[in-house]
Amino acid sequence: MDTKKLAEELERHVRPDTFPLAIRVVKEDESLPEKVKRPYRDFGVQITICQGITMARRYGWTLAMGGEDMSCPIAKVAFAFEKSVPFYEEGTLACGMYTESMEAGKKAEEAVPRFREGEQGTILVGPLARAAWEPDLVLVYGNSAQVMRLTAAALYKRGGSLTSHFSARADCAEIVVRTIQTGEPQVILPCYGDRVFGQTHDHEMAFTFPYKLAAEMVEGLAGTHRGGVRYPIPTFLTYRAKFPPTYEQLNRMWEQAEAEARNEVEKKDGIPDIE
């Protein structure tokens, strides 16, 4: 499936406000595309992955983010840019903010998906329609109805339901790491950091799927469209509205006047023509 064609189908059926994105984990032996932006080199600042994703989907930029570009310690561990240490594993970062206790914080950190040895690399992200490289996965931000539309498309051939994980933290790891490791589509709940640093809006959710499922997703979008599952949602409108009593009283007055006028006409039509 051509990336441009896939982007066109997503635009046609989902109509997202921001660019659908292509994401690839570029390994050490691979080359990056030309003219790609590197946050630390080009902007002189380290950023979070969610910031880079927002730049790509709102500005239309293609960015490559490695360990030198990263400011978020959770992402550094999840994407294997840095080795984890006991201070992190014990739940210190989560405790007091996301969890009541260190024990709960430890479980919170254990729940964050992480790249295994050999899976890590530079995170390449850019608009799907402009990607002259093959993505590992596709990411689309939208409102809940648009994400529902994508979910319906993902289930068109397979049926059943999707499995997603929600924790209010580290959605970058859910987007990239878990989607690559499971090879399955999933709904993404933007985390707190995505909202603070990535400036994701309150109404936005996201959806990811492996690029290898592109043809299946396009078929699902078309099939569910034919079945009547569409966006914008085609709300049911063929019904008579209910109005306040005074409105209904005025309607009855008009109806009564119309009935009386008909009666007068009928009486006149019943009088025989003397001539």
VENMOQUI-V459507 format. One record per pair of residues at least 12 apart in sequence whose ideal C-beta (glycine too) atoms are under 8 Angstrom apart, sorted by the first residue. I is the first residue (numbers start at 1). J is the second residue. Records with the same first field share a line. If there is no record, write none. Layout:
I: J, J
//
This chain:
1: 211, 214, 215, 218
3: 22, 128, 129, 130, 131, 132, 134, 135
4: 128, 129
5: 218
6: 20, 128, 138, 214, 217, 218
7: 20, 127, 128, 129
8: 129
9: 217, 218, 221, 222
10: 128, 138, 140, 221
12: 221
13: 149, 153, 221, 222, 225, 230, 231
14: 140, 142, 146, 149, 150, 221, 231
15: 146, 231, 232
16: 140, 141, 142, 146
17: 141, 142
18: 57, 58, 141
19: 56, 57, 58, 60, 127, 128, 129
20: 57, 127, 128, 129, 138, 139, 140
21: 53, 56, 57, 125, 126, 127, 128, 138, 139, 140
22: 125, 126, 127, 128, 131, 133, 135, 137, 138, 211
23: 123, 124, 125, 135, 136, 137, 138, 139, 175, 176
24: 123, 124, 125, 133, 134, 135, 136
25: 119, 120, 121, 122, 123, 124, 136, 176, 180
26: 64, 121, 122, 123, 124
27: 121
28: 121
30: 121
32: 64, 122, 124
33: 62, 124, 132, 133
35: 62
36: 62, 63, 64, 124, 126
37: 55, 61, 62, 63, 64
38: 63, 64, 65, 66, 69
39: 51, 52, 63, 65, 69
40: 68, 69
46: 68, 69, 70, 71
47: 65, 69, 70, 71, 197
48: 70, 71, 72, 75, 172, 193, 197, 198
49: 65, 70, 72, 75, 79, 123, 172, 176
50: 171, 172, 190, 191, 193, 194, 197, 198, 200
51: 197, 198
52: 65, 69, 123, 125
53: 125, 139, 172, 175, 194, 198
54: 198, 199, 200
56: 125, 126, 127
57: 127, 139, 141
60: 127, 130
61: 126
62: 124, 125, 126, 127, 130, 131
63: 124, 125, 126
64: 122, 123, 124, 125
65: 122, 123, 125
66: 81, 122, 123
67: 81, 82
72: 172, 193, 197
73: 88, 93
74: 93, 112, 169, 170, 173, 193
75: 170, 172, 173
77: 112, 114
78: 112, 113, 114, 115, 170, 172, 173, 177
79: 114, 115, 120, 123, 172, 173, 176, 177
80: 114, 115, 116, 117, 119, 120
81: 120
88: 109
89: 106, 109
90: 102, 105, 106
91: 103, 104, 105, 106, 107, 108, 109
92: 105
93: 105, 109
94: 106, 108, 109, 169
98: 168, 169
108: 167, 169
111: 165, 167
112: 167, 169, 170, 173
113: 173, 174, 177, 178, 181
114: 173, 177
115: 177
116: 181
119: 177, 180, 181
123: 176
125: 139
134: 211
135: 211
136: 176, 179, 180, 210, 211
137: 175, 176, 179, 180, 208, 209, 210, 211
138: 208, 209, 210, 211, 214, 217
139: 175, 188, 206, 207, 208
140: 206, 207, 208
141: 200, 204, 205, 206
142: 204, 205, 206, 207
143: 203, 204, 205
144: 203, 205
145: 231, 232, 233
146: 231
147: 187, 205, 206, 207
149: 221, 224, 229, 230, 231
150: 185, 207, 209, 217
151: 185, 187, 207
152: 220, 224, 229
153: 217, 220, 221, 223, 224
154: 185, 209, 213, 216, 217, 220
155: 220
156: 216, 219, 220, 221, 223, 224
157: 216, 219, 220, 223
162: 184, 185, 186, 187
163: 184, 186
164: 186, 187, 188, 189
165: 178, 186
166: 189
167: 191
168: 189, 191, 192
169: 191, 192, 193
170: 191, 193
171: 188, 189, 190, 191, 193, 194, 206
172: 191, 194
174: 186, 188, 208
175: 188, 206, 208
179: 208, 209, 210
180: 210
183: 210, 212
184: 209, 210
185: 207, 208, 209, 210, 213, 217
186: 207, 208, 209
187: 205, 206, 207
188: 205, 206, 207, 208
189: 205
190: 204, 205, 206
//
